[in-house]
Structure formats: C-alpha cells, structure tokens
C-alpha cells in the first residue's frame, strides 16, 4: 500500500473514532473528553489526511525507510497521545503518571512533522 493511501486510511479511522467520541459526549451530556476529541480529529484525522495529500501530490517516491519511520512515528505518537489524554480526562490515571507519555508523544508528533518537512524539501519532483 502506498504512503498516501496508508495515511488516508488512518485519517478516516481517526475521523470515525473522533465522531464516535463526539456522539458519546453529546448523548451522555458529559464533555470531559472534549480535549481528547479535538486531538483525535486534529492530530489523528487532519494531520494524517494532510500527510496523505502531501505524499499523493508531492512525494511520489519518497525514501522508503524515512517515509516508513515518519508514518509509524506519527501514528504511534497520535495513539499514545490520545490514549493518554483519554485516560487523564476520564480520571483513569493521575496526570503525573501520564505526563511523560504525553510529553514523549507530543515530541513524536513534532519530529514526525519535521521529518515530513525534510522529505518535502529533499524531494526533487516536478
């Protein structure tokens, strides 16, 4: 599967997860997870979709190893981030326990973005 398609499939899965959480919050009248909801949709759905578009439009043949690293780093970081936020706002674990995971995942998302910038700048396409 190409990277643009991988990112698109992941983006759509993130969108479904964000919608399900949004519907749950509306039905339960409990909006404690609104920050998690926002991160699912922005970091998960929107950023993954944008990365897929970048691959489709500008990175037809990226360096496979680097593109794989960037893809995995972003998706794993988004999962850890949203999982940590969910547990924090559901009071499943204290913030002091989750903060190292949230910090690491935030840096993972940032490094993923920096790798994408590097791939775009390095690409010599038309």
N, C-alpha and C positions, 0 to 999 in steps of 0.2 A: 504494500500500500504506500502511495506517495505521501510525503510530509503534509502537503496541502490537504489531502483527504483525511489523514490522521488527525490533524488539528481541527478540521471541520466536524468530524465525528465526535471528538472530545468536546468541542464547543457546544454541539447540540445536546450532548449528555449533560453538560453543566447547565444548559438552559432548562432542561427538564427538571433537574434537581432544584434549581432556583425557583422555578414555578411551583413545584410541589411544596417547597418550604413556604413560599408566599401564600399559597392556598391554605396550608395548615394554619399559618398565623392569622389569616383573615377569618377562617372558620372558628378558631379557638379564641379569638379576640386577645391573643397573647402575642405581642410583638417583640418579645425579649430577644428574638433571634434576628432582628432587622439588620444588624451589622453583618452577621453571617450571611444572610440573604444577599446583601449588597456585594460582599466579597465573592460569593459564588457566581453572581451574574457578571461582575466586572472582571475579576482576576480569572475566573474559570471560563465563562462564556465569551465575553467581549475580547479579552486579550488572546484567547485561543483562536477565535474567529479572525482577528486581525493577523495573527501569525500565519494562519492558513492562507489568507488573502495575499500576504507578502510572498509566501512560498509559491503560490499559483502565478502571481503577476511578475515577480522579480527574481525569484530564486529557482529557476527551472531545474538546475542540477547542483545543489549545494554539496559541500564536502560532507559525505555521509556520516562520518564519525562525529563531526562537530554538530551537524543538524540533529543527530540522534541524541547527543548529550543535551542540547538545548531543549528538545522536545520532552525528554524524560525529566530533566530538571524542572521545567515549568510545571508539568502535570503533577509530579510528586510534591513539589512545593505548594501548589494550589490545594492538593488534597490534605496535606498536613496543616496548612493554614486554616482552611475552612473547618476541618475536623477539630482543631484546637479552639477556634472561635465558637463552634457549636458547643463543645464541652464546657467552655468558660461561661457562656451566657445561659446554659442550661444548669449551671451550678453543679456540674458533674465532677469538677476538679477545681482546686483553687488556682487563681491567676499565677501565683508564684511557681506552681508546678508547670503550668502551660507556657509561661513566658519564654523559656529557652527554645521551645519548639516553634512558637510564633515568630520569634526573632530569626531563627535559622530559616524558616520557610519564607519570611519576608526577604531575607538576603538571597535565597534561592530564586525567588521571582525576579529580583533585581538583576542577579547575574544572568538569568535567562534572557532578560531584555538586553543586557549589554552584549551577550552572545549574538542576539538577533541583529543588533546594530552592526556588530563586527561582520557578520555574514553579508549583510546588505552592502556595506562599504567595500568588502572584499570581492563581491560578485562583479564580473566583467561582462555581464549580459548586454543585450541590445535594448 
